[in-house]
Amino acid sequence: MGPKLLFVLGIVAAHGALGAAWLGQESHPPRSGVANCVNTSAPLPYFERPRELVAMRTTPLAEVQLQP
């Protein structure tokens, strides 16, 4: 076999060995969920209503008469 092919096969084999080692490791134990949504008597933070966004400003034109 050519040296380039052996080099590529070596890289593939090394990556396969690393992947197998990582999959074989024990995973961390799952964490239990912690509820942190609690009603408090503290005042609400300052909140300003967003201003109205106008996409397009139109001006009224004189009435247009449609022709029959």
Helices and strands as residue ranges (DSSP letters): H 3-24
